[in-house]
């Protein structure tokens, strides 16, 4: 159960990093 929770957290963090990177790229130009 703890491993599943850790996997969900890792997935959310990964998505946030990808979205943040894409947003930074679009804003920086």
Secondary structure, 3 states (H helix, E strand, C coil): CHHHHHHHHHHHHHHHHHHHHHHHHHHHC
